Amino acid sequence: MNLIIFGPPGAGKGTQAKRVAKELDLTHVSTGDIFRDNIKKQTPLGKEVSELISKGNLVSDHITNELVKDRLTQKDVKNGFLLDGYPRTVSQANFLDILPGKIDKVINLQVPDEELIKRIAARRICSNCKAEFNLIYNKPKKEGVCDNCHGELIQRKDDNEESVKNRLAVYHKDTQPVIKFYENKGIVINIDGFQPIEKVTSNILGMLE
């Protein structure tokens, strides 16, 4: 089975991608991981990505497509994969269409924007070990202190309300056409992400049976 997962910032997409991939014995393919791996290995495309990022530029569809194409030819994806973070544009979706490995289902996590803003604004990260907490549903035992290493918990600069609203607007603008692309194929399953983590996972797995 080959899957794609979509979800706005704060919807728990990364968490669900890992849980679902593990439950179904699929390879979790994250574009972020692909970028980091190629940069670390200093591949030709990795060097291009590193240079673009260092200048604050976005990675082009062409480079992203080539990196994903290479990743999907590796042995560990032959029994199925779950794509996380790709495709982000209709152009990328069209490119994915011509690669081996038909997409069976597209998981679309849906959470109201107001809830996402509250969730993200409540996120805290340890300044030392980078562990993540949330003041709403994953509070640290001691306010402002990491449970793991006792480091100081801080709020990331882009986790303020204004920044989150902008990120959500960009997500809706860029991702809606891609979801429509797959809706036209009849393979999108919409999942209520405004539920406990375990319930969301259960709903996804139930819809994939």
C-alpha atoms as a printed R data frame, in Angstrom:
    type eleno elety resid chain resno       x      y       z
1   ATOM     1    CA   MET     A     1   0.000  0.000   0.000
2   ATOM     2    CA   ASN     A     2   1.256  3.472  -0.915
3   ATOM     3    CA   LEU     A     3  -0.137  6.459   0.969
4   ATOM     4    CA   ILE     A     4   0.185 10.247   1.229
5   ATOM     5    CA   ILE     A     5  -0.690 12.235   4.350
6   ATOM     6    CA   PHE     A     6  -1.711 15.900   4.419
7   ATOM     7    CA   GLY     A     7  -2.382 18.101   7.411
8   ATOM     8    CA   PRO     A     8  -1.997 21.779   8.326
9   ATOM     9    CA   PRO     A     9   0.661 22.968  10.814
10  ATOM    10    CA   GLY     A    10  -0.247 21.722  14.287
11  ATOM    11    CA   ALA     A    11  -2.610 18.966  13.113
12  ATOM    12    CA   GLY     A    12  -0.269 16.191  14.235
13  ATOM    13    CA   LYS     A    13   0.619 15.032  10.718
14  ATOM    14    CA   GLY     A    14   4.134 13.922  11.621
15  ATOM    15    CA   THR     A    15   2.904 11.981  14.650
16  ATOM    16    CA   GLN     A    16   0.163 10.228  12.662
17  ATOM    17    CA   ALA     A    17   2.526  9.492   9.754
18  ATOM    18    CA   LYS     A    18   4.887  7.614  12.080
19  ATOM    19    CA   ARG     A    19   2.089  5.759  13.896
20  ATOM    20    CA   VAL     A    20   0.267  4.686  10.728
21  ATOM    21    CA   ALA     A    21   3.477  3.678   8.938
22  ATOM    22    CA   LYS     A    22   4.448  1.516  11.923
23  ATOM    23    CA   GLU     A    23   1.007 -0.103  12.203
24  ATOM    24    CA   LEU     A    24   0.904 -0.966   8.488
25  ATOM    25    CA   ASP     A    25   4.614 -1.820   8.190
26  ATOM    26    CA   LEU     A    26   5.165  0.924   5.608
27  ATOM    27    CA   THR     A    27   8.285  3.030   5.105
28  ATOM    28    CA   HIS     A    28   7.737  6.592   6.342
29  ATOM    29    CA   VAL     A    29   9.160  8.858   3.635
30  ATOM    30    CA   SER     A    30   9.545 12.460   4.825
31  ATOM    31    CA   THR     A    31  10.864 15.132   2.454
32  ATOM    32    CA   GLY     A    32  12.522 16.843   5.419
33  ATOM    33    CA   ASP     A    33  14.439 13.646   6.154
34  ATOM    34    CA   ILE     A    34  15.347 13.273   2.466
35  ATOM    35    CA   PHE     A    35  16.769 16.813   2.374
36  ATOM    36    CA   ARG     A    36  18.758 16.306   5.581
37  ATOM    37    CA   ASP     A    37  20.105 12.929   4.437
38  ATOM    38    CA   ASN     A    38  21.300 14.288   1.076
39  ATOM    39    CA   ILE     A    39  22.858 17.352   2.703
40  ATOM    40    CA   LYS     A    40  24.655 15.114   5.213
41  ATOM    41    CA   LYS     A    41  25.931 12.799   2.462
42  ATOM    42    CA   GLN     A    42  26.940 15.804   0.330
43  ATOM    43    CA   THR     A    43  25.261 14.406  -2.791
44  ATOM    44    CA   PRO     A    44  25.137 16.780  -5.802
45  ATOM    45    CA   LEU     A    45  21.450 17.523  -5.142
46  ATOM    46    CA   GLY     A    46  22.159 17.783  -1.422
47  ATOM    47    CA   LYS     A    47  24.747 20.481  -2.088
48  ATOM    48    CA   GLU     A    48  22.194 22.400  -4.192
49  ATOM    49    CA   VAL     A    49  19.598 22.125  -1.428
50  ATOM    50    CA   SER     A    50  22.104 23.280   1.204
51  ATOM    51    CA   GLU     A    51  23.037 26.322  -0.874
52  ATOM    52    CA   LEU     A    52  19.397 27.274  -1.487
53  ATOM    53    CA   ILE     A    53  18.460 26.931   2.184
54  ATOM    54    CA   SER     A    54  21.504 28.908   3.337
55  ATOM    55    CA   LYS     A    55  20.335 31.791   1.128
56  ATOM    56    CA   GLY     A    56  16.785 31.565   2.462
57  ATOM    57    CA   ASN     A    57  15.387 30.298  -0.850
58  ATOM    58    CA   LEU     A    58  12.788 27.582  -1.382
59  ATOM    59    CA   VAL     A    59  13.833 24.249  -2.867
60  ATOM    60    CA   SER     A    60  12.483 24.045  -6.436
61  ATOM    61    CA   ASP     A    61   9.961 21.457  -7.638
62  ATOM    62    CA   HIS     A    62  12.628 20.020  -9.943
63  ATOM    63    CA   ILE     A    63  15.124 19.311  -7.155
64  ATOM    64    CA   THR     A    64  12.435 18.031  -4.777
65  ATOM    65    CA   ASN     A    65  11.036 15.749  -7.481
66  ATOM    66    CA   GLU     A    66  14.448 14.279  -8.247
67  ATOM    67    CA   LEU     A    67  15.185 13.651  -4.567
68  ATOM    68    CA   VAL     A    68  11.821 11.926  -4.052
69  ATOM    69    CA   LYS     A    69  12.264  9.912  -7.256
70  ATOM    70    CA   ASP     A    70  15.629  8.667  -5.990
71  ATOM    71    CA   ARG     A    71  14.205  7.838  -2.552
72  ATOM    72    CA   LEU     A    72  11.317  5.827  -4.013
73  ATOM    73    CA   THR     A    73  13.716  3.600  -5.950
74  ATOM    74    CA   GLN     A    74  15.379  2.349  -2.754
75  ATOM    75    CA   LYS     A    75  14.733 -1.193  -1.538
76  ATOM    76    CA   ASP     A    76  13.031 -0.324   1.752
77  ATOM    77    CA   VAL     A    77   9.969  1.145  -0.008
78  ATOM    78    CA   LYS     A    78   9.176 -1.850  -2.205
79  ATOM    79    CA   ASN     A    79   6.549 -3.153   0.247
80  ATOM    80    CA   GLY     A    80   4.820  0.218   0.507
81  ATOM    81    CA   PHE     A    81   5.421  3.758   1.709
82  ATOM    82    CA   LEU     A    82   3.740  6.717   3.373
83  ATOM    83    CA   LEU     A    83   4.715 10.095   1.907
84  ATOM    84    CA   ASP     A    84   4.887 12.978   4.382
85  ATOM    85    CA   GLY     A    85   5.549 16.502   3.071
86  ATOM    86    CA   TYR     A    86   5.196 15.660  -0.616
87  ATOM    87    CA   PRO     A    87   3.639 16.538  -3.006
88  ATOM    88    CA   ARG     A    88   3.191 20.199  -2.085
89  ATOM    89    CA   THR     A    89   2.140 21.439  -5.540
90  ATOM    90    CA   VAL     A    90   0.018 20.090  -8.401
91  ATOM    91    CA   SER     A    91   3.193 20.012 -10.504
92  ATOM    92    CA   GLN     A    92   4.783 17.668  -7.946
93  ATOM    93    CA   ALA     A    93   1.597 15.551  -7.867
94  ATOM    94    CA   ASN     A    94   1.721 15.172 -11.644
95  ATOM    95    CA   PHE     A    95   5.383 14.123 -11.429
96  ATOM    96    CA   LEU     A    96   4.578 11.565  -8.727
97  ATOM    97    CA   ASP     A    97   1.877 10.153 -11.012
98  ATOM    98    CA   ILE     A    98   4.467  9.004 -13.564
99  ATOM    99    CA   LEU     A    99   6.722  7.299 -11.012
100 ATOM   100    CA   PRO     A   100   6.426  3.568 -10.213
101 ATOM   101    CA   GLY     A   101   4.170  2.828  -7.247
102 ATOM   102    CA   LYS     A   102   0.535  3.895  -7.618
103 ATOM   103    CA   ILE     A   103  -0.883  5.971  -4.732
104 ATOM   104    CA   ASP     A   104  -3.699  4.003  -3.118
105 ATOM   105    CA   LYS     A   105  -5.078  6.516  -0.615
106 ATOM   106    CA   VAL     A   106  -4.521 10.107   0.501
107 ATOM   107    CA   ILE     A   107  -5.086 10.874   4.193
108 ATOM   108    CA   ASN     A   108  -6.303 14.435   4.808
109 ATOM   109    CA   LEU     A   109  -6.253 15.515   8.473
110 ATOM   110    CA   GLN     A   110  -8.792 18.245   9.187
111 ATOM   111    CA   VAL     A   111  -8.632 20.507  12.253
112 ATOM   112    CA   PRO     A   112 -10.310 23.943  12.650
113 ATOM   113    CA   ASP     A   113  -7.864 26.841  12.271
114 ATOM   114    CA   GLU     A   114  -8.830 28.264  15.684
115 ATOM   115    CA   GLU     A   115  -7.797 25.004  17.355
116 ATOM   116    CA   LEU     A   116  -4.533 24.852  15.404
117 ATOM   117    CA   ILE     A   117  -3.635 28.396  16.459
118 ATOM   118    CA   LYS     A   118  -4.249 27.482  20.115
119 ATOM   119    CA   ARG     A   119  -2.260 24.249  19.817
120 ATOM   120    CA   ILE     A   120   0.765 25.801  18.147
121 ATOM   121    CA   ALA     A   121   0.832 28.872  20.374
122 ATOM   122    CA   ALA     A   122   0.947 26.472  23.357
123 ATOM   123    CA   ARG     A   123   3.962 24.528  22.041
124 ATOM   124    CA   ARG     A   124   7.213 24.690  23.986
125 ATOM   125    CA   ILE     A   125  10.585 23.192  23.118
126 ATOM   126    CA   CYS     A   126  13.530 22.408  25.379
127 ATOM   127    CA   SER     A   127  16.418 24.776  24.674
128 ATOM   128    CA   ASN     A   128  18.798 21.946  25.509
129 ATOM   129    CA   CYS     A   129  17.566 18.513  24.307
130 ATOM   130    CA   LYS     A   130  14.847 19.828  21.913
131 ATOM   131    CA   ALA     A   131  12.079 17.723  23.505
132 ATOM   132    CA   GLU     A   132   8.609 19.112  22.686
133 ATOM   133    CA   PHE     A   133   5.804 19.865  25.123
134 ATOM   134    CA   ASN     A   134   2.393 21.499  24.887
135 ATOM   135    CA   LEU     A   135   0.763 23.598  27.597
136 ATOM   136    CA   ILE     A   136  -2.671 22.221  26.617
137 ATOM   137    CA   TYR     A   137  -2.299 18.450  26.264
138 ATOM   138    CA   ASN     A   138   1.325 17.548  27.061
139 ATOM   139    CA   LYS     A   139   2.333 19.800  29.956
140 ATOM   140    CA   PRO     A   140   5.771 19.537  31.576
141 ATOM   141    CA   LYS     A   141   5.732 18.340  35.180
142 ATOM   142    CA   LYS     A   142   7.261 21.642  36.275
143 ATOM   143    CA   GLU     A   143   6.326 24.867  34.502
144 ATOM   144    CA   GLY     A   144   9.067 26.062  32.142
145 ATOM   145    CA   VAL     A   145  11.333 23.068  32.833
146 ATOM   146    CA   CYS     A   146  12.018 20.047  30.594
147 ATOM   147    CA   ASP     A   147  10.991 16.689  32.104
148 ATOM   148    CA   ASN     A   148  13.939 14.942  30.446
149 ATOM   149    CA   CYS     A   149  17.012 17.106  31.041
150 ATOM   150    CA   HIS     A   150  15.656 19.972  33.190
151 ATOM   151    CA   GLY     A   151  16.569 22.474  30.471
152 ATOM   152    CA   GLU     A   152  14.611 25.694  29.940
153 ATOM   153    CA   LEU     A   153  11.442 25.423  27.828
154 ATOM   154    CA   ILE     A   154  11.091 28.143  25.203
155 ATOM   155    CA   GLN     A   155   8.586 29.138  22.517
156 ATOM   156    CA   ARG     A   156   9.872 29.104  18.944
157 ATOM   157    CA   LYS     A   157   9.736 32.483  17.217
158 ATOM   158    CA   ASP     A   158   7.388 31.215  14.500
159 ATOM   159    CA   ASP     A   159   4.918 29.719  17.018
160 ATOM   160    CA   ASN     A   160   3.244 33.047  17.812
161 ATOM   161    CA   GLU     A   161  -0.366 33.653  16.728
162 ATOM   162    CA   GLU     A   162   0.377 36.004  13.807
163 ATOM   163    CA   SER     A   163   3.004 33.691  12.323
164 ATOM   164    CA   VAL     A   164   0.720 30.673  12.701
165 ATOM   165    CA   LYS     A   165  -2.142 32.459  10.911
166 ATOM   166    CA   ASN     A   166   0.194 33.249   8.005
167 ATOM   167    CA   ARG     A   167   1.445 29.659   7.824
168 ATOM   168    CA   LEU     A   168  -2.121 28.339   7.801
169 ATOM   169    CA   ALA     A   169  -3.119 30.741   5.028
170 ATOM   170    CA   VAL     A   170  -0.165 29.574   2.916
171 ATOM   171    CA   TYR     A   171  -1.009 25.924   3.632
172 ATOM   172    CA   HIS     A   172  -4.643 26.302   2.564
173 ATOM   173    CA   LYS     A   173  -3.679 28.240  -0.570
174 ATOM   174    CA   ASP     A   174  -0.946 25.827  -1.694
175 ATOM   175    CA   THR     A   175  -2.371 22.502  -0.545
176 ATOM   176    CA   GLN     A   176  -6.060 22.785  -1.480
177 ATOM   177    CA   PRO     A   177  -5.371 22.376  -5.230
178 ATOM   178    CA   VAL     A   178  -3.266 19.266  -4.508
179 ATOM   179    CA   ILE     A   179  -6.025 17.714  -2.368
180 ATOM   180    CA   LYS     A   180  -8.511 18.552  -5.151
181 ATOM   181    CA   PHE     A   181  -6.180 16.776  -7.603
182 ATOM   182    CA   TYR     A   182  -6.524 13.578  -5.552
183 ATOM   183    CA   GLU     A   183 -10.234 14.102  -4.818
184 ATOM   184    CA   ASN     A   184 -10.770 13.962  -8.558
185 ATOM   185    CA   LYS     A   185  -9.174 10.511  -8.474
186 ATOM   186    CA   GLY     A   186 -11.530  9.460  -5.672
187 ATOM   187    CA   ILE     A   187  -8.782  8.404  -3.258
188 ATOM   188    CA   VAL     A   188  -8.943 11.069  -0.498
189 ATOM   189    CA   ILE     A   189 -10.088 10.065   2.991
190 ATOM   190    CA   ASN     A   190 -10.913 13.006   5.266
191 ATOM   191    CA   ILE     A   191 -10.093 12.438   8.927
192 ATOM   192    CA   ASP     A   192 -11.235 14.519  11.905
193 ATOM   193    CA   GLY     A   193  -7.915 15.480  13.505
194 ATOM   194    CA   PHE     A   194  -9.655 17.273  16.382
195 ATOM   195    CA   GLN     A   195  -9.578 14.120  18.522
196 ATOM   196    CA   PRO     A   196  -7.127 12.332  20.841
197 ATOM   197    CA   ILE     A   197  -4.040 10.996  19.026
198 ATOM   198    CA   GLU     A   198  -5.031  7.331  19.480
199 ATOM   199    CA   LYS     A   199  -8.548  7.984  18.131
200 ATOM   200    CA   VAL     A   200  -7.189  9.726  15.021
201 ATOM   201    CA   THR     A   201  -4.869  6.783  14.323
202 ATOM   202    CA   SER     A   202  -7.734  4.332  14.844
203 ATOM   203    CA   ASN     A   203  -9.961  6.271  12.432
204 ATOM   204    CA   ILE     A   204  -7.252  6.346   9.765
205 ATOM   205    CA   LEU     A   205  -6.586  2.605  10.027
206 ATOM   206    CA   GLY     A   206 -10.328  1.880   9.954
207 ATOM   207    CA   MET     A   207 -10.780  3.891   6.764
208 ATOM   208    CA   LEU     A   208  -7.876  2.067   5.109
209 ATOM   209    CA   GLU     A   209  -9.249 -1.429   5.717
